[in-house]
Amino acid sequence: MASTSAATAKAARRTVAALCSRVGRRTFSDVPVVPMLLDGQRVQSKSTKLFDVHNPATGELIARTPQCTPEELRLAADSCAEAFKSWRTVPPSSRARVMHKYEGAIRDNTEELAQLLTREQGKTIADSKGDIFRGLEVVEMSTGVPAMMQGETLAGVATAVDVHSYRVPLGVVGGICPFNFPAMIPLWMYPPAVTAGNAFLLKPSERVPMTALMLAEMAHDCGLPPGVLNVVHGAHDTVNFLCDNEHLRAVSFVGGNAAGAHIYERAGKNGKRAQCNLGAKNHAVILSDADPTSVVNQLVGASCGAAGQRCMAISVAVFVGKSKELIPQIVEAAAKLRVGPGDASGTDVGPLISRAALERVGGLIQSGVDDGAQLLLDGRSPAVPSGCEGGYFVGPTIFGKVKPGMQIYDQEIFGPVLCCVEADSFDEAIKLVNANPYGNGTAIFTRSGGAARKFVDQIEAGQVGVNVPIPVPLPMFSFTGNKRSILGDLNFYGKAGVHFYTQWKTVTSAWRADDYVEKLSTAGVGAS
């Protein structure tokens, strides 16, 4: 693609080895420190507070992420505020052309991005490419943002009085990203925001900062002016800064419940918009007429893919009537999945993100045993290739006879664990799913159109799959999780995402004949 050749050439020079082993010039004990991105340039933090970045497949320390100092955070926000002044005046079509170039650059560098993403996050190369592609789809959608900002007009609302409204950018907005999708979630946020005319201050997860940094540099290579997209690092202090700083008008967040509630409340108290995607506990309902092979394959993939570390994973399967006879086949198929490092050929399930996650998932598996669930497949301490003994691996794990009230049912496990629940009737299954406080997604497997329609109509979750286990909408729609899975009334990407990053401006104009003189009236313009 000729329009992306310059950006592609620049991005290609950043090899995975360079990004992993020479993330910045500053090092501690030969471990590189990840730089910020300010005004389009890498800048090393002066902070001495650092967070370790490990390769989850080996436990190897590969980088450190700084807790940016208060002064560095202020400089980044000030830079965004200054850049916004001119960026907002750039024609919408010109801003969209940057996204056209960016789309091509991401496509051309997918392999490099996937290698880097796998090294810092652990997921398989195929899953990393999927992570990148789903973010790329939002970049594609962002090329159409100008059309989504078009307004409304009504002429002649009064004598020679016209009204028109249109959407304008908010100003500086920010994003706080999780560890499980290092490419997709940042790309949910800043492409639509900057194409709408905002400047963006991005905080990647301190556990997986390098993919987001590479993507942000590529965006600058493709034409984003200095300061329109800045990248800062840190944990709680940086989160609080984004919620407090006077320049920021809105904050986007994807992650855990406690952090999301804190961000929503703190940002709101400071007069900022906030959209916070939180936890989930997604159920799939299986009717006895469903295609057995499809059910087995899709449930195993949806529960164990990405090592279960995704907010749309199927973690509970509700078997209605005789469909429970599929459970042994699910166990058999899950047991065949290969556990190992994400960059190894043939790996199906990569590691969890950290040792703490490993211990938490292992503890929840044990709680399932203690609570009386039937452990049909135990993925703890799986066999892994040589050199990965220090990795954070849990293999596919299947429980039967699971009931509400058990920790493995009530809590989001965020590991490759599937809880199998049995229901006597379809109505009982629907009631069980609706009793779940979360509402990210759900699915039904059936050959019956009537049953599918009933499920779609009566179910409360915001994203419903019919014979589709992970019904994440494409970006021409929006991510519409509901109930306790989201705080805020505007969803990510699509029209809702553009509306979150913009606001209405309405103009009322009176253009009358040159000899017309407005009479004094206390009733207001246009009252006659």
C-alpha positions in Angstrom: 0.0 0.0 0.0 1.8 3.1 -1.3 0.2 5.5 1.2 1.6 3.6 4.1 5.1 2.9 2.8 6.9 5.5 4.9 5.1 4.5 8.1 5.7 0.8 7.4 9.4 1.4 6.8 9.8 3.3 10.1 7.8 0.7 12.0 9.7 -2.2 10.5 12.9 -0.8 11.9 11.6 -1.4 15.4 12.2 -5.1 15.5 10.9 -7.2 18.3 14.4 -7.7 19.6 14.9 -3.9 19.7 11.7 -3.3 21.5 12.2 -6.1 24.0 15.9 -5.7 24.8 16.4 -2.0 24.1 13.1 -0.4 25.0 14.9 2.6 26.2 18.5 3.7 26.9 17.9 3.7 30.6 18.4 0.3 32.3 18.5 -1.2 35.7 20.8 -4.3 36.0 20.6 -4.6 32.2 16.8 -4.7 32.1 15.4 -1.9 30.0 13.0 0.7 31.3 10.0 1.4 29.0 9.9 5.0 27.9 7.0 7.4 27.7 5.9 8.9 24.4 5.7 12.6 24.6 5.2 14.9 21.5 6.0 11.9 19.3 9.4 11.2 20.9 10.5 8.6 23.4 11.3 10.2 26.8 12.8 8.3 29.7 11.1 8.8 33.1 13.3 10.0 35.9 11.3 7.9 38.4 13.0 5.3 40.5 9.7 3.5 41.2 9.5 0.6 38.7 7.1 -2.3 37.9 8.5 -5.5 36.6 7.4 -6.9 33.2 7.8 -10.6 32.9 7.6 -13.0 30.0 4.6 -15.1 31.4 5.8 -18.2 29.6 9.2 -18.3 31.4 9.0 -15.9 34.3 12.0 -14.0 32.7 12.2 -10.3 33.6 12.2 -8.5 30.2 11.5 -4.9 31.1 10.5 -2.5 33.8 7.7 0.1 33.6 8.2 3.4 35.5 5.7 5.1 37.7 5.9 8.5 35.9 6.6 11.4 38.2 3.9 14.0 38.9 5.8 16.6 36.8 6.1 14.1 33.9 2.4 13.5 34.0 1.6 17.2 34.0 3.9 17.7 31.1 2.1 15.0 29.1 -1.3 16.5 29.8 -0.1 20.0 29.0 1.3 18.7 25.7 -2.0 17.2 24.8 -3.9 20.4 25.7 -1.6 22.4 23.5 -1.8 20.0 20.6 -5.6 20.0 20.8 -5.8 23.7 19.9 -4.6 23.1 16.4 -5.7 19.4 15.9 -9.3 20.3 16.4 -9.1 22.7 13.4 -7.8 20.1 11.0 -10.5 19.1 8.6 -12.2 15.8 9.6 -11.4 14.2 6.3 -7.7 15.0 6.9 -7.8 13.4 10.3 -9.5 10.3 8.8 -6.7 10.0 6.2 -4.3 9.5 9.1 -6.4 6.5 10.1 -6.3 5.2 6.6 -2.5 5.2 6.7 -2.5 3.8 10.2 -4.7 0.9 9.1 -2.2 -0.1 6.4 0.8 0.2 8.8 -0.8 -2.1 11.3 -1.5 -4.6 8.6 2.0 -4.5 7.3 3.5 -4.9 10.8 1.1 -7.4 12.3 3.8 -10.1 12.6 6.2 -7.8 14.5 3.4 -6.7 16.8 2.2 -10.2 17.4 5.7 -11.4 18.4 6.1 -8.5 20.8 2.5 -8.9 22.2 3.1 -12.7 22.9 6.4 -12.0 24.6 5.0 -9.6 27.1 1.4 -11.0 27.5 1.8 -14.7 26.9 -1.1 -15.5 24.5 -0.5 -17.6 21.4 0.8 -16.0 18.2 -2.6 -16.7 16.6 -4.4 -15.1 19.5 -2.1 -12.1 19.4 -2.8 -11.6 15.7 -6.5 -11.8 16.6 -6.0 -9.2 19.3 -4.4 -6.9 16.8 -7.0 -7.5 14.1 -9.9 -6.8 16.3 -8.3 -3.5 17.2 -7.5 -2.9 13.5 -11.2 -3.2 12.8 -11.8 -0.2 15.1 -9.1 1.8 13.2 -11.1 0.9 10.0 -14.3 2.2 11.6 -12.5 5.4 12.6 -12.0 6.4 9.0 -15.8 6.9 9.0 -15.9 9.0 12.1 -16.5 12.3 10.1 -19.9 10.9 9.0 -20.8 10.1 12.6 -20.1 13.7 13.7 -22.6 15.1 11.2 -25.4 17.0 12.9 -29.0 18.0 12.3 -30.6 21.1 10.7 -34.1 22.6 10.7 -34.7 25.7 8.6 -37.3 28.2 9.3 -38.1 27.4 13.0 -39.3 31.0 13.1 -39.3 33.9 10.6 -35.8 33.7 8.9 -34.5 31.7 11.9 -32.6 28.4 11.3 -31.1 25.9 13.8 -28.3 23.5 13.1 -26.4 21.2 15.5 -23.2 19.2 15.1 -20.8 17.2 17.2 -17.5 18.7 18.4 -14.5 17.1 20.2 -14.3 17.3 24.0 -10.6 18.3 24.2 -8.1 16.1 26.0 -9.4 12.6 26.9 -7.6 9.6 28.5 -7.6 5.9 28.4 -6.6 3.3 31.1 -6.0 -0.2 29.6 -5.9 -3.7 31.0 -3.3 -6.4 30.5 -5.3 -9.0 28.6 -5.6 -7.2 25.3 -2.5 -5.0 24.8 -3.4 -4.0 21.2 -7.2 -4.3 21.0 -8.2 -2.2 24.0 -5.9 0.8 23.2 -7.2 0.7 19.7 -10.8 0.7 21.0 -10.0 4.1 22.5 -7.7 6.5 20.8 -8.4 6.0 17.1 -12.1 7.2 17.3 -11.1 9.8 19.8 -8.4 11.5 17.9 -10.2 11.2 14.5 -13.0 13.1 16.2 -10.5 15.9 16.9 -9.5 15.1 20.5 -6.0 14.7 22.0 -5.4 11.5 23.9 -3.4 10.6 26.9 -2.9 6.8 27.1 -1.9 4.7 30.1 -1.2 1.1 29.0 -1.2 -1.6 31.7 2.1 -1.4 33.5 2.3 -5.2 33.0 2.2 -5.1 29.1 3.3 -1.6 28.0 5.4 -2.4 25.0 2.8 -3.3 22.4 0.9 -0.1 23.1 4.1 2.0 22.8 4.9 0.5 19.4 1.3 1.1 18.2 1.4 4.7 19.4 4.7 5.4 17.7 3.3 4.0 14.5 0.3 6.3 14.8 2.7 9.3 14.9 4.7 7.9 11.9 1.4 7.9 10.0 0.7 11.6 10.6 -0.6 12.3 14.1 1.0 15.6 15.1 3.2 15.8 18.3 1.1 15.8 21.4 -2.1 14.4 19.9 -1.3 11.0 21.4 0.9 10.8 24.4 1.8 7.6 26.4 2.5 7.7 30.1 3.0 4.8 32.6 2.3 3.8 36.1 -0.3 2.4 38.4 -2.6 4.0 41.0 -0.9 7.4 40.9 -1.3 7.7 37.1 -4.9 6.5 37.3 -5.7 9.2 39.8 -3.9 11.8 37.8 -6.1 11.0 34.8 -9.2 11.3 36.9 -8.0 14.6 38.5 -6.1 16.6 35.9 -8.0 19.8 34.8 -7.2 19.2 31.1 -8.9 15.8 30.8 -12.6 15.9 29.9 -13.3 12.1 29.8 -11.7 8.8 30.8 -12.1 5.4 29.3 -11.3 2.3 31.3 -11.4 -1.5 30.8 -10.5 -3.8 33.7 -11.5 -5.0 37.1 -14.5 -4.0 39.2 -12.8 -2.3 42.1 -10.6 -0.1 39.9 -13.5 0.7 37.6 -15.7 1.8 40.4 -13.0 4.0 41.8 -12.3 5.6 38.4 -16.0 6.2 37.7 -16.6 7.8 41.0 -13.4 9.9 41.1 -13.7 11.1 37.5 -17.3 11.9 38.0 -16.6 14.0 41.1 -14.2 16.0 39.0 -16.8 16.7 36.3 -15.5 14.2 33.8 -17.2 11.7 31.6 -16.3 8.1 32.3 -17.0 4.8 30.6 -15.8 1.8 32.5 -16.0 -1.8 31.3 -15.8 -4.2 34.3 -16.0 -7.8 35.1 -18.2 -10.6 33.7 -19.5 -14.1 34.2 -20.8 -15.2 30.8 -23.2 -18.1 30.5 -23.9 -20.3 27.5 -27.2 -22.3 27.4 -27.1 -25.6 25.6 -30.4 -27.1 24.4 -30.7 -30.8 23.6 -31.3 -30.1 19.9 -28.0 -28.3 19.4 -25.3 -29.7 17.1 -23.1 -31.7 19.4 -19.8 -31.3 17.6 -20.2 -27.5 17.3 -21.2 -27.2 20.9 -18.1 -29.2 22.1 -15.7 -27.2 19.9 -17.1 -23.8 20.6 -17.4 -24.2 24.4 -13.8 -25.5 24.7 -12.5 -22.7 22.5 -14.5 -20.0 24.3 -13.6 -21.1 27.8 -9.9 -22.0 27.3 -8.9 -19.6 24.5 -6.6 -16.7 25.7 -6.1 -18.9 28.8 -9.6 -17.7 29.8 -8.3 -14.1 30.3 -11.0 -12.2 28.4 -14.1 -10.6 29.7 -16.2 -12.3 27.0 -15.0 -15.8 27.8 -17.7 -18.5 28.4 -17.0 -19.6 32.0 -20.4 -21.2 32.7 -22.2 -23.7 30.5 -25.8 -24.4 31.4 -27.0 -27.8 30.0 -30.7 -28.2 29.7 -32.1 -31.7 29.9 -30.3 -34.4 27.9 -27.7 -31.9 26.6 -25.6 -32.7 29.8 -24.6 -35.9 28.0 -22.1 -33.7 26.0 -20.1 -32.9 29.1 -17.8 -36.0 28.8 -17.0 -35.0 25.2 -16.1 -31.5 26.3 -13.7 -32.9 28.9 -12.2 -35.1 26.3 -11.7 -32.3 23.8 -10.3 -29.9 26.4 -7.8 -32.5 27.6 -6.3 -32.6 24.2 -5.4 -28.9 24.1 -1.6 -28.3 24.3 -0.4 -26.0 27.0 2.8 -24.1 26.4 4.5 -20.8 25.4 2.6 -18.7 23.0 5.4 -18.5 20.4 5.7 -22.3 20.1 4.1 -24.0 17.2 1.0 -26.1 18.2 0.3 -24.3 21.5 -3.4 -24.0 22.2 -3.3 -22.5 25.7 -0.6 -20.0 26.8 0.2 -18.9 30.3 -1.6 -16.6 32.7 -0.3 -13.1 33.1 1.5 -13.4 36.4 2.4 -15.6 39.3 -0.3 -13.9 41.4 -2.9 -14.8 38.8 -1.6 -18.4 38.8 -2.0 -18.6 42.5 -5.5 -17.0 42.4 -6.8 -19.3 39.7 -5.3 -22.3 41.5 -6.9 -21.2 44.7 -10.3 -20.9 43.0 -10.0 -24.4 41.5 -9.3 -25.8 45.0 -12.3 -23.9 46.3 -14.5 -25.7 43.7 -13.3 -29.0 45.0 -13.8 -27.9 48.6 -17.3 -26.6 47.8 -18.4 -30.0 46.4 -18.2 -29.4 42.6 -17.0 -32.4 40.6 -13.5 -31.8 39.1 -13.7 -33.5 35.8 -10.4 -32.1 34.4 -7.7 -30.6 36.6 -5.4 -28.2 34.7 -3.1 -27.4 37.7 0.6 -28.0 37.2 0.4 -29.0 33.5 3.3 -30.5 31.6 5.2 -27.7 29.7 8.2 -27.7 27.5 11.7 -27.4 28.8 12.6 -23.8 29.7 9.1 -22.9 30.7 9.2 -24.4 34.2 9.1 -20.9 35.6 6.0 -19.9 33.6 2.5 -19.2 34.9 0.6 -22.1 33.4 -2.8 -23.6 34.1 -4.3 -26.0 31.7 -7.9 -26.5 30.7 -10.1 -27.2 33.8 -13.7 -28.5 33.7 -16.1 -28.7 36.7 -19.4 -30.6 36.8 -22.2 -30.3 39.3 -21.5 -26.6 39.8 -24.2 -24.5 41.7 -24.7 -20.9 42.5 -23.1 -20.0 45.8 -19.8 -21.8 45.0 -16.9 -19.4 44.5 -16.1 -20.8 41.1 -19.6 -19.9 40.0 -20.0 -16.5 41.7 -16.5 -15.1 40.9 -14.9 -14.2 37.6 -12.0 -16.7 37.5 -10.1 -15.3 34.6 -8.5 -18.6 33.8 -9.2 -21.6 31.5 -11.9 -23.0 33.7 -15.4 -24.0 32.6 -18.2 -24.6 35.1 -20.9 -27.0 34.0 -24.4 -26.4 35.5 -27.5 -28.5 34.8 -31.0 -27.2 34.4 -34.2 -29.2 34.1 -35.9 -26.7 31.8 -35.2 -23.9 29.3 -37.1 -21.5 31.6 -34.9 -22.5 34.5 -31.8 -21.8 32.4 -33.0 -18.3 31.4 -33.8 -17.5 35.0 -30.4 -18.6 36.1 -28.6 -16.5 33.5 -30.7 -13.5 34.4 -29.9 -13.9 38.1 -26.2 -13.3 37.2 -25.4 -9.7 38.2 -23.1 -9.2 35.2 -24.4 -8.6 31.7 -21.4 -8.6 29.2 -22.5 -11.5 27.1 -24.4 -14.8 26.8 -25.0 -17.4 24.2 -27.5 -20.1 23.3 -26.9 -23.3 21.2 -29.9 -24.6 19.5 -31.4 -25.6 16.1 -34.8 -24.1 17.1 -35.6 -20.6 15.8 -38.4 -20.3 18.3 -36.2 -21.1 21.3 -33.5 -18.7 20.0 -36.0 -15.9 19.7 -37.4 -16.5 23.1 -33.9 -16.5 24.6 -33.0 -13.2 22.8 -36.2 -11.6 23.9 -36.1 -12.7 27.6 -32.4 -12.6 28.4 -31.0 -9.5 30.1 -27.3 -9.5 29.0 -26.3 -6.8 26.5 -24.6 -9.0 23.9 -26.3 -12.3 22.9 -24.9 -15.0 20.6 -27.1 -17.5 18.8 -24.9 -20.4 18.1 -22.0 -17.9 18.5 -20.1 -18.3 21.8 -18.4 -15.0 22.0 -20.7 -12.4 20.5 -18.4 -9.3 20.4 -20.0 -6.9 18.0 -18.0 -5.6 15.0 -17.1 -1.9 15.3 -19.9 -0.7 13.1 -21.9 -1.5 16.2 -20.8 -0.9 19.8 -19.7 -3.1 22.7 -22.9 -3.2 24.6 -22.3 -5.0 27.8 -24.7 -4.0 30.6 -25.8 -4.5 34.2 -22.7 -4.6 36.5 -20.3 -5.1 33.6 -20.3 -1.4 32.8 -20.4 1.9 34.5 -21.5 4.8 32.2 -24.2 5.2 29.6 -22.1 5.3 26.4 -20.4 2.2 25.2 -17.0 1.6 23.5 -16.4 2.1 19.7 -19.1 2.5 17.0 -21.5 5.4 17.2 -21.7 5.2 21.0 -17.9 5.5 21.2 -17.8 8.6 19.0 -20.6 10.1 21.0 -18.6 9.5 24.2 -15.7 11.5 22.9 -17.8 14.4 21.4 -20.5 16.7 22.4 -23.3 18.6 20.7 -23.1 22.3 19.7 -26.3 23.9 18.5 -26.4 27.2 16.6 -29.5 29.3 16.2 -29.2 31.9 13.4 -31.4 34.8 12.3 -30.5 36.1 8.8 -33.2 38.6 7.7 -33.5 41.1 4.9 -31.0 44.0 5.0 -33.7 46.5 5.8 -35.2 44.5 8.6 -34.9 45.9 12.1 -35.6 43.7 15.1 -38.3 45.2 17.4 -37.7 45.4 21.1 -39.3 42.3 22.7 -38.9 40.6 26.0 -40.2 37.4 24.5 -36.9 36.5 22.7 -35.7 36.0 19.2 -38.0 34.0 17.0 -41.1 34.4 19.2 -43.1 35.9 16.5 
